[in-house]
Amino acid sequence: MTALPSPSGQPPSNRGNPGKPLRSIGEVLAELRQEFNDVTISKIRFLETEGLVEPERTAAGYRKFSPADIERLRYVLRAQRDHYLPLRVIKEHLDAIDRGLEPPATPLAPPRVPRVVPDSAAQPGQHGHAAGEAFGPAQPELRLSRRELCEASGLADRQLAEVEGFGLVSSPKDGYYDRDALLVAQTVAEMARFGVEPRHLRPFRTGAERQADLVLQATDPVLRQRTADASARAEEAVRELSALTVRLHALLVKASVERAAGR
């Protein structure tokens, strides 16, 4: 059975695209009918009623659809036509995709947690590039349930509870964990292969908190400036100094290990 990607190859997220104009329901119908001959305005309205698409409304109450809305409609219509999936299952897929997951590999499989990797090694200020670039470009928001986080990281629920208990991952208020929580959980799971337990990692959290305080204190004077670009400059200063602390920490750990090993 084939997978369920969106036509563009990207997940049909419910996030709009402010760079492209919105379309009326008539324009959407004309576009969809190029692929789905039997789609009607009533069908589109029904899918909206079922919560599968949420177009904007004008002051007069007219529906306005974004490119992302149209991609969602295509996803729904293809899932129904090609795989006979019920709306309940399709809605579960779309809800998961809205949380940053990827479409299922096969129609009957659950959505997949995307592969996430840590930011590249910090190299502040090299070759004229800002140090903040070491933390990588902004990535799509990811929101995982507890079960999804455990499955994606390789931690058992008991181990995740320990990680939370020692403050390495914060228990989410809305019930969902973000990308950083997944990276921390994956790192802890990998370290567990060497016999390192969550209780051994408390110094990392304490050290990180102290480093964060230092970064904020050092960049506070920039924040206090009342110039138009003060906020942007302060953000860049935080990113650069954060990258420097990551590099210094890695170098000091390496040096300490080598000394202890007698190298």
N, C-alpha and C positions, 0 to 999 in steps of 0.2 A: 504494500500500500504506500502511496506517495505521501510526502510531507505536506504541511499546510502553510507554506510561506505566503506573504502578501505579494501582489504583483510586482512591487518595486524591489523585492528582496529584503525589505525592512519590516520589522513587526508593525502591525497596524495600530500603533499606540493611539490613545485618546487625546494626546496632546496636539494642539493645533499647530499650524505653520503660518506665523504672522506675516511672512514674506510673500504669500500668495493670496490672491483675492478669494473671497467667499463666493459660493455659488447658490443659486436658488434651487428649490427642489425640482423644478422643471429642467434646469440645466443638468442636475445630477442624474435625473431619469434618462435624459438623452444620452449622456455619457455611458451609463451602466447598460443601456439597451444595446450598445455595440457588442457586448459579451453575453448579456442575459436578456434574451428576447421577451421573456414573460414577466419581467419585473414591472411593477406598477407603482404609482404614487401611493396607493393604499398600502402596498407591501412595505414601502420605505417608512411610512407613518407607523405601521404596526411594529417594525423593528425598533423605532424610536420609543414607542410605548413600552416595549419589553426591556428597555434600558441598554440596548446593544449599540446605540449611537446617540449622541447628545449634541445636535446642532445648536448654534447660537440662534437667538431670536432678535428681530428688529423691534423697535418701539411699537410698530404696528402689529407685531406678532408673527411676521413672516420668518420661515426657517431659512438659515444661511449655513451652508455646509463648507467646512474647511477641507483641504486635500486629505488630511488625516481621517476625517469623517468618511470620505469617499473610499479610502483604503479599507476602513473597517467594514463598510457595506460590501465591498468586493470579497473580503475575507469571509463574511457571513454567507453570502450567496454561493460562493464556491464550496464552502464546507457543506452546505445543504445539497447543492447539485451534484458534487463529485463524491461525497462521502456519506451523505444521508445522516449527518449528525443532527441531533435535536438541539433546539435553541439553548436549552439548559447547559449542555456541554460546551457549545460555542461561547456562551457567555462566560463560563469558567475560564476558557482559554483566553478570552479577551481581557478579563479581569487580571489574570496572571501576567499577560503581556504589558498591561498598564503598570504593573509593578516592576517592570524591567526584565522579566523572563523572556525566553525565546519561544517561538511557536513549537508545538510538539513535533518530534521526528516522524511520527506516524499519527494518523487521525485518532487512534484509540489510546495513544500514549499521553502522559501528562506534559504540560509545558516544561521546558528545560531551564535550569539555572545557567546563565552564561558563564563562560570561563573568564575569570578576573585574574589579573596579575598585579603584583605590587608595582608602584611607580619606579621608574628607572633610577639607578644609583645617582645620588646627588653629586653634581659637579658645578658648584656655584661659580658664576662669573667667567666661565671659560669661553674663549673665542667670541666675546662680546654678547653672549646670550645671558639672559637673566637667570639667576639661580633658581627662581621659582619654577622654571621649565622642567627642572628635575622631578617635580611632582606630577608631571604629565598634564595633558589637557583635561578639561572637565569631561566626565563620563556620565552616561545616562543614569538617572536615579534608579536604585535597586531596592526593592522592599520584599524581604523574604519572611515567610512564616517560620516558626521554630523548627518544624519538621523539615522544611526546605533547607534551612541553614545547616542542620545536622547532616542531612544527606549530602549536601554540596561540600561540606568541610571534612566529613569523615569522623566527626565527633559524635559520640553517643550522647543521649540526652543527659545522662548523669555527668559526663565530662563537661558539657556546656553549662550545667548548673554550677560546677566548680569554677569554671572560667568566669562566670558572672559573679560568683561569691567573692572572688579575689579581685574584682573590679577591672578585669581585662576587657570585658565586653559589658556594656550597660544593658540592662533589661529594658526593652522598648516600651514606651508608654502607649503606643498605638498598636502594639502586638506584632510589629514588623521590624526586622533587622536590616541595616543598610549595607552598602558595599564594604565599608571599613570593618564592620563586624564580621563579615564573611572572610575578609583577608586575615584578620586576627585569628579567627577560629581555624582557618586552614593552616596558619603558621603554627599555632599551638598543637594541632594534630600532627604536623610534620615533626615537631620537636619531641612529641611523645614517643616517636619511634626510637629515640635515643634515651628513653627513660626519664625525660624531663616532664614533671607534672605541673599543673597550674599553680600549685602552691610555691613552686620554685621561681615563678615568674613575677611575683609581687614587686621585687626591686625594679623591674622594667617599668611598671606602672608608676612607682614613686619617682623614678628618675625622669620619666616623661613629663610628669606634672611639674617637676622642678625646672626642667628645660623650657616648658611652655611659659612658666612664670617669667623666666629670664628673657625669653623672646618678647613677651608683651611689655615688660619693663623697658627693654632697650628700644622698642619701637613706639613707645608712648609719646615721646616728644614730637614725632612726625604726626601722630593723630591729633595732637593739640594745635597744630598749625591751622590757621583759618584761611587757607588758600583753596582755590577751586579744585585743584588736583590733589589735595592733601589725602583724601580717602584712598585714591588709586595708588599714591606713593606709599602710604602706610601698608596697604595690602601687599604691594610688591616687596616692601622691606620685611614684612612678616614671612613671606614665602622664601626670600633669600636667606634670612637668618635661620629659618627652620631647616633649610637644606644644609646650611653650615653645621648645625648641631647634629644632624643625621650623619654627616661625613665624619665629624670629630668623634662621635660616639663609636662608629664602626672602627675607626683607626685605633682608638684607645682599647677597645675590646680585643682587637687583633694583636696589639702590642702586649697586652696583659697575658693573653693565651700563649704567645710565643715565649715570653719570659718564664711563665710557669712550666712550659714544656722544655726549657733549657736550650732553646734555639739561639 
